[in-house]
Every structure is written in C-alpha cells, then in structure tokens.
Amino acid sequence: MTSICISNQIRPLVSHPFQISRVFSPSNSPRNFNLSHKISPTPIKFLASKSKLKSEEPHFTNHKTKTTLTQEDGVPINHVKTLVNFKSKHNYIRVLEVSRKADHPFAGSRLLLLDKPGNIHSVSFLFKLLTNTYFDVFVTFPPILPQGPLGILGFGAGSAANLILRLYPEAEIYGWELDSDVISVGREYFGLSTLENENPDRLVVYAGDALEANVRDGFAGILVDLFSNGSLIPELQDPETWVRLKERLREGGRIMVNVGGSCVKAEDPLRDGNVVMEDTLKAMNVVFGHQVFVQSLGNRKADSSIALTGELPNLDMWKEALPSSLRCYVDMWTPFQG
C-alpha cells in the first residue's frame, strides 16, 4: 500500500507538546497519507510513551480500539481530501481536509501546507478550538503583555489569531503575511473571512513584508512565525533584525517566536533545522541577553522550540489568567543557555 508522507512542521501535543517535520510527495495513486505530525486532533486522546518525550518516539493511544498510533501511521486516502493545490508567487499552496472518521491525530482537521517540503503552516478543527500544537503555546502570550496591540508576523491562514480572538475578548491583532494568496485561502477555507467580519475593530491583516510591521506607539507583543522554503527566514539569524523588532515594542512588550528545530524540513539541505534554530536563538541572545527563554515541544531535544523574550513573569499569576488546559505550558520555559 503506497503512501504520501507529510513530515509536518507542526506536531500534536501530548501531556507535553511536541512538533514535527513534514515531507509531501504529490500522488498519482496513493492509498495512505503518512503524517509525521506536528499537530493534533479531537477524537483521539494522546499519551506519551512513559514520560521521556525528548528521547522516545511518541505514540498515540486510541482508547476506543486500544491500538497505538505512531508518527509513521498513515491516514487512508479515502479519509483525506485535497481542497486546494496551486503555486502562488511565493508558495506551493495545498489545503488538505482529514475526515473525522480517520483513526489519526489529524482527524477532523484542515491543514494548510506550504513550500515543496509540505510544511504545515495553519490548522483548524471542525468541532474544537484548541489545536494541541505550538499555536496553543502562542495563546498563552496575551496575559503577560501590557495593554496594546499584538502583531503576528507570518499570519498564515490565521490559526493563532483565531485562537487569541476567541479566548481574549479585549485582544487587538495586526497580522502580516507576505503571500496574499495564503490570506485568500485562509478567508475561504479556514474561517478567516468570518473572523474578520466578527472583529472589524480587533483584526487587521496586511499582505506584505512582516519585517516592516509597525503600529503607532508600538506593539504590546509580537508573535513571530516566519518560514520560507521550509526554513526560518535567514533574517532571523541576524541580531540586527531583533534590534529592529525590539524597537517596535512598547514598554514592557515581549516577543514570542516559533524557532523551529530538527522537525522542520527545508528545501535547501544545507539549512538544517536544528542549526538554524540555534543560530536564531543566539541572535536573539545578543539583543535580549539573559531575557531569552525556550520551551521544547519535541520528543527529541532539538525537535522544535518556542522562544520568549523578557523577564519570566510570576508563573502562578500567569497560570491563573489561562484556561486550565493551557496552564501546563507555563512551567516548561527554561533560560536559553547560549
């Protein structure tokens, strides 16, 4: 039985989260989609193999059948529908819809895949809000920010914006996405049009260079999720980029960054995900010093990580401001040891 592999740039989260890399091979007659996931779904409950998420391959237990799913298990082709498949000026854009009947962590989801490696850049589920991916870590960001607008650099189809606007009625978001076709796909297939109509004064999305993003009086916080050709953009390995972004924060503002890791598969084999992640963290460290914290989301040490700037806030107060399902992420931050 042949299969399509999507070694994802987003992974399902277990009792602790983790991400993964993805590779998409277009099919003529595939029977299975193999999803090395960086994202996860609804009908299946996830359990980590023992508790060694950094060193052991994760598995997912379906409690209805008592079978165990691993990253390499595929979704039968009859449970996957391709909704979009075209090349834009900047990306190879695909939208996949995974049936709710699929016995897989992606069941009931829509996935936005970009670039030749097929990295997943957005995910949404039909009957639940949280995604069990790094997007859920992004959602913990607003309670530790001063009042003011939040910038999302690398908006994608709007996964992060949707979660934040649903959970924080006072949030105000300005998003930047280089590819206008990605924004159009988000509006048609990921509910972005509805989100904009419901929040005309709280959500503004721009098609353009995210590194030029700015607002009057500065951002309270900036979420950075900037990938191109299957890799973090090279500008993020340059300390000058972080100097400029820091200057666009208001007093007390912070930046949270998806810095990728070995899970990210680049088109250029020389752009190793782990090396790029380390170089990005080192560039941040030059600008923010000891005020850089890292959260590992992978089942291997360098699998995938999120970075946070600023002094670590009072953890108990941070947890109190979050839904109970998100509080586990607060304890996972550790200082970057550059």
C-alpha positions as CSV (number, residue, x, y, z in Angstrom):
1,M,0.0,0.0,0.0
2,T,1.6,3.3,-1.1
3,S,1.5,6.4,1.0
4,I,2.0,10.2,1.0
5,C,4.4,11.5,3.7
6,I,3.8,14.8,5.3
7,S,6.6,15.2,7.8
8,N,5.0,18.2,9.4
9,Q,6.3,21.4,10.8
10,I,3.6,21.2,13.4
11,R,3.1,18.4,15.8
12,P,0.4,17.1,18.1
13,L,0.9,17.9,21.7
14,V,0.7,15.3,24.4
15,S,0.7,15.8,28.1
16,H,3.6,18.0,26.9
17,P,3.6,19.4,23.4
18,F,5.8,18.5,20.5
19,Q,6.2,19.3,16.8
20,I,7.5,17.5,13.8
21,S,8.8,17.9,10.3
22,R,6.9,17.0,7.1
23,V,7.5,16.0,3.6
24,F,4.8,16.0,0.9
25,S,5.0,13.8,-2.1
26,P,2.3,14.6,-4.7
27,S,0.4,11.4,-5.6
28,N,-1.0,9.7,-8.6
29,S,-2.5,6.7,-6.9
30,P,-1.6,6.8,-3.2
31,R,-3.6,4.8,-0.7
32,N,-2.4,6.3,2.6
33,F,-1.2,9.7,3.8
34,N,1.6,9.3,6.3
35,L,1.6,12.2,8.7
36,S,4.7,12.7,10.8
37,H,2.7,15.1,12.8
38,K,3.4,18.5,14.3
39,I,-0.2,19.0,15.0
40,S,-3.1,17.0,16.7
41,P,-6.9,16.5,16.7
42,T,-10.0,15.7,18.6
43,P,-11.4,12.1,18.7
44,I,-8.1,10.6,19.8
45,K,-6.6,11.1,23.2
46,F,-2.8,11.4,23.3
47,L,-0.4,9.6,25.6
48,A,3.3,10.0,25.7
49,S,5.4,6.8,25.8
50,K,6.1,6.9,29.5
51,S,7.4,10.4,30.2
52,K,10.6,10.6,28.1
53,L,9.2,12.9,25.4
54,K,12.7,14.2,24.4
55,S,14.2,10.8,23.7
56,E,11.4,8.4,22.9
57,E,9.2,8.3,19.8
58,P,5.7,9.4,20.9
59,H,2.7,7.3,20.4
60,F,-1.0,8.0,20.5
61,T,-3.5,5.6,22.0
62,N,-7.0,5.4,20.6
63,H,-9.0,4.3,23.7
64,K,-11.8,3.0,21.5
65,T,-9.7,0.3,19.9
66,K,-6.8,0.1,22.3
67,T,-4.5,0.4,19.3
68,T,-1.4,2.6,19.3
69,L,-0.6,5.2,16.7
70,T,2.9,6.4,16.0
71,Q,4.2,9.3,13.8
72,E,4.6,7.0,10.9
73,D,1.0,5.7,10.8
74,G,-0.9,6.9,7.7
75,V,-4.4,8.1,7.1
76,P,-6.2,6.1,4.4
77,I,-6.5,8.1,1.2
78,N,-10.3,7.9,1.4
79,H,-10.2,9.9,4.6
80,V,-8.2,12.8,3.0
81,K,-9.5,15.3,0.6
82,T,-7.4,17.9,-1.3
83,L,-9.3,21.2,-1.4
84,V,-6.6,23.4,-2.8
85,N,-3.5,22.7,-4.9
86,F,-1.7,25.5,-6.8
87,K,1.5,27.6,-7.0
88,S,1.4,31.2,-6.0
89,K,4.2,33.8,-6.4
90,H,5.8,32.8,-3.1
91,N,4.5,29.3,-2.2
92,Y,3.2,25.9,-3.3
93,I,-0.1,26.0,-1.5
94,R,-2.2,23.0,-0.6
95,V,-5.2,22.6,1.8
96,L,-6.0,19.1,3.0
97,E,-9.1,18.1,4.9
98,V,-8.9,15.0,7.1
99,S,-12.1,13.1,7.8
100,R,-13.4,12.9,11.3
101,K,-13.6,9.2,10.7
102,A,-9.9,8.9,10.3
103,D,-8.2,7.0,13.2
104,H,-5.4,9.6,13.4
105,P,-4.4,12.7,15.4
106,F,-5.3,14.9,12.4
107,A,-8.9,13.6,12.2
108,G,-11.4,16.4,11.7
109,S,-8.9,19.0,10.6
110,R,-8.0,21.2,7.8
111,L,-4.2,21.7,7.1
112,L,-2.5,24.5,5.2
113,L,0.7,23.1,3.6
114,L,3.2,25.5,2.0
115,D,6.5,25.0,0.1
116,K,7.8,21.9,-1.5
117,P,8.5,20.0,1.7
118,G,4.8,20.4,2.6
119,N,5.3,22.2,5.9
120,I,2.0,22.8,7.8
121,H,1.5,26.5,8.5
122,S,-2.1,26.5,9.7
123,V,-4.5,24.0,11.2
124,S,-8.1,24.2,12.3
125,F,-10.6,21.6,13.6
126,L,-14.3,21.5,12.9
127,F,-15.5,20.8,16.4
128,K,-12.9,22.1,18.8
129,L,-10.9,25.3,19.3
130,L,-7.5,24.4,20.7
131,T,-5.2,22.6,18.3
132,N,-2.8,20.7,20.5
133,T,0.1,22.3,18.6
134,Y,2.5,25.2,19.1
135,F,-0.4,27.5,18.3
136,D,-1.7,26.7,21.8
137,V,1.5,28.0,23.3
138,F,1.1,31.2,21.3
139,V,-2.3,31.5,23.0
140,T,-0.7,31.8,26.5
141,F,1.0,35.0,25.4
142,P,-1.6,37.8,25.9
143,P,-1.9,37.6,29.7
144,I,1.8,38.6,30.2
145,L,1.7,41.6,27.9
146,P,1.0,45.3,28.7
147,Q,-2.2,46.8,27.1
148,G,-1.9,47.4,23.4
149,P,-2.0,45.7,20.0
150,L,-0.5,42.3,19.2
151,G,1.5,41.8,16.0
152,I,1.5,38.4,14.2
153,L,4.4,38.2,11.7
154,G,3.8,35.2,9.5
155,F,0.0,35.2,9.7
156,G,-0.7,32.2,7.6
157,A,-4.4,31.3,7.4
158,G,-5.0,32.8,10.8
159,S,-4.7,29.9,13.3
160,A,-3.1,32.0,16.0
161,A,-5.4,35.0,15.5
162,N,-8.5,32.8,15.7
163,L,-7.5,31.3,19.0
164,I,-6.5,34.5,20.6
165,L,-9.6,36.5,19.5
166,R,-11.8,33.7,20.7
167,L,-10.2,33.5,24.1
168,Y,-9.4,37.1,24.8
169,P,-12.3,39.5,24.0
170,E,-10.1,42.6,24.5
171,A,-7.3,41.5,22.1
172,E,-6.4,43.7,19.1
173,I,-4.4,42.0,16.4
174,Y,-2.4,43.2,13.4
175,G,-1.2,40.4,11.1
176,W,1.3,40.4,8.3
177,E,1.6,37.7,5.6
178,L,3.8,38.0,2.6
179,D,1.6,35.9,0.3
180,S,-1.8,37.4,-0.5
181,D,-2.9,34.1,-1.9
182,V,-2.3,32.5,1.6
183,I,-4.6,35.2,3.1
184,S,-7.2,34.4,0.4
185,V,-7.1,30.7,1.2
186,G,-7.4,31.5,4.9
187,R,-10.6,33.5,4.2
188,E,-12.2,30.8,2.1
189,Y,-11.1,27.6,3.9
190,F,-10.1,28.5,7.4
191,G,-12.8,30.9,8.5
192,L,-10.7,34.0,8.3
193,S,-13.3,36.0,6.5
194,T,-15.8,35.2,9.3
195,L,-13.3,36.1,11.9
196,E,-12.6,39.5,10.2
197,N,-16.3,40.2,9.9
198,E,-16.9,39.4,13.5
199,N,-14.0,41.5,14.7
200,P,-13.8,44.6,12.4
201,D,-12.1,46.7,15.1
202,R,-9.9,44.0,16.5
203,L,-8.3,42.3,13.5
204,V,-6.4,43.9,10.6
205,V,-4.5,41.7,8.1
206,Y,-1.8,43.1,5.7
207,A,-0.3,41.4,2.7
208,G,3.4,42.5,2.8
209,D,6.8,42.2,4.4
210,A,6.3,41.2,8.0
211,L,9.7,42.6,9.0
212,E,8.4,46.1,8.1
213,A,5.5,45.7,10.5
214,N,4.8,48.6,12.9
215,V,2.0,50.4,14.7
216,R,1.7,53.8,16.3
217,D,3.1,53.7,19.9
218,G,4.5,50.2,19.4
219,F,3.3,46.6,19.9
220,A,2.5,45.2,23.3
221,G,3.7,41.9,21.9
222,I,4.9,40.3,18.7
223,L,4.4,36.7,17.6
224,V,7.0,35.6,15.0
225,D,6.3,32.6,12.8
226,L,8.3,33.4,9.7
227,F,9.3,30.5,7.4
228,S,10.2,30.4,3.7
229,N,11.2,27.5,1.6
230,G,10.7,25.2,4.6
231,S,13.1,27.1,6.9
232,L,13.2,30.0,9.3
233,I,13.9,33.1,7.2
234,P,17.7,34.0,7.2
235,E,17.0,37.4,8.6
236,L,16.1,35.9,12.0
237,Q,19.7,34.7,12.4
238,D,20.9,38.3,12.2
239,P,20.9,40.3,15.5
240,E,20.0,43.5,13.7
241,T,16.6,42.0,12.9
242,W,15.9,41.6,16.6
243,V,17.2,45.1,17.3
244,R,14.6,46.5,14.9
245,L,11.8,44.3,16.3
246,K,12.7,45.2,19.8
247,E,12.4,48.9,18.9
248,R,8.8,48.3,17.8
249,L,7.7,47.2,21.2
250,R,6.2,49.5,23.8
251,E,7.4,49.5,27.3
252,G,7.1,46.0,28.9
253,G,6.5,44.4,25.5
254,R,7.7,40.9,24.6
255,I,8.3,38.7,21.6
256,M,7.3,35.0,21.3
257,V,8.9,33.1,18.4
258,N,8.5,29.8,16.7
259,V,12.2,29.0,16.2
260,G,11.6,25.5,14.6
261,G,14.1,22.8,15.1
262,S,15.1,19.4,13.6
263,C,11.4,18.8,12.8
264,V,11.5,21.5,10.1
265,K,12.4,20.2,6.6
266,A,13.9,22.8,4.3
267,E,14.1,22.8,0.6
268,D,17.8,23.6,0.9
269,P,19.5,20.6,2.6
270,L,22.2,22.9,3.9
271,R,19.5,24.7,6.0
272,D,19.5,22.2,8.9
273,G,16.6,22.9,11.1
274,N,18.5,22.4,14.4
275,V,21.4,24.6,13.3
276,V,19.1,27.4,12.1
277,M,17.2,27.2,15.4
278,E,20.4,27.6,17.4
279,D,21.6,30.4,15.2
280,T,18.3,32.2,15.7
281,L,18.4,31.8,19.5
282,K,22.0,33.1,19.5
283,A,21.0,36.2,17.5
284,M,18.2,36.8,20.0
285,N,20.5,36.3,22.9
286,V,22.8,39.1,21.5
287,V,19.9,41.6,21.7
288,F,17.9,40.3,24.8
289,G,20.8,38.9,26.8
290,H,19.6,36.7,29.7
291,Q,16.0,37.5,28.9
292,V,15.5,34.7,26.4
293,F,13.6,31.6,27.5
294,V,13.0,28.5,25.5
295,Q,10.3,25.8,25.5
296,S,11.0,22.5,23.9
297,L,8.0,20.9,22.2
298,G,9.6,17.9,20.7
299,N,10.1,14.3,21.6
300,R,13.8,14.8,20.9
301,K,16.0,17.5,22.4
302,A,16.2,19.7,19.3
303,D,12.9,18.7,17.7
304,S,11.1,22.0,17.9
305,S,11.1,25.0,20.2
306,I,9.4,28.3,21.1
307,A,11.3,31.3,22.4
308,L,10.1,34.1,24.7
309,T,11.8,37.4,25.5
310,G,11.6,39.5,28.7
311,E,11.9,38.6,32.3
312,L,10.0,35.5,33.2
313,P,6.7,36.6,34.9
314,N,5.2,35.3,38.1
315,L,4.2,31.8,37.0
316,D,1.3,31.4,39.4
317,M,-0.3,34.6,38.2
318,W,0.3,33.6,34.6
319,K,-1.4,30.3,35.1
320,E,-4.4,31.9,36.9
321,A,-5.0,34.0,33.8
322,L,-5.2,31.0,31.5
323,P,-7.8,28.2,30.8
324,S,-6.8,25.1,32.7
325,S,-6.0,23.2,29.5
326,L,-3.2,25.7,28.7
327,R,-1.5,26.0,32.1
328,C,0.9,23.1,31.6
329,Y,2.9,25.2,29.2
330,V,3.8,27.9,31.8
331,D,6.1,25.5,33.6
332,M,8.0,24.5,30.5
333,W,10.1,27.6,30.0
334,T,13.9,27.4,30.7
335,P,16.6,30.0,30.2
336,F,18.5,29.9,26.9
337,Q,22.0,28.7,27.6
338,G,23.8,30.3,24.7
